[in-house]
Structure formats: structure tokens, C-alpha cells
Amino acid sequence: MAENPLINETLLQMKYARVVVLLAETLDTSQEQALDLFYNSDTYSYLSRKMYHLHNMGDAYLVDEIILELQAKQ
């Protein structure tokens, strides 16, 4: 898939940070643990490769997707 030149990488990195903080708060865990969960999720993989336009989704939506992934793996 070709890179989309309209996606600002700095803004995407800021989204990652917001999602990690919200994930930590939602799961009542450390930001370090949330960061590990985030970077090992399929959601991050799709988001970083700019697949499915997930970069357009809200932070809470992305956190919900990661939590759904975690629940499916249990």
C-alpha cells in the first residue's frame, strides 16, 4: 500500500501517545504496560501501516479495539 503524503507523521505519533495514556487509564495499568500492549496489538500494526484509515478514528475507538483484541486472545 502506498504511503499517504497527507498523513502527518508527527500527528500520528501524538495519537499513539494519547492512545497509550488512555489505554493505561482504562485498564488501570502503568503506561509502560499499556505501551507494550499497544505496540504488540494488531491495531497498532494496522495504524502504523495506515491501513483501513484507522488514523482517522478517535482515540477511544482505538483503545476499544485493542481491548477487544486482548479479550479475543484470552
Sequence and secondary structure as in RCSB ss.txt:
>XXXX:A:sequence
MAENPLINETLLQMKYARVVVLLAETLDTSQEQALDLFYNSDTYSYLSRKMYHLHNMGDAYLVDEIILELQAKQ
>XXXX:A:secstr
    TTS HHHHHHHHHHHHHHHHHHHT  HHHHHHHHHTSHHHHHHHTTGGGGGGS HHHHHHHHHHHHHHH 
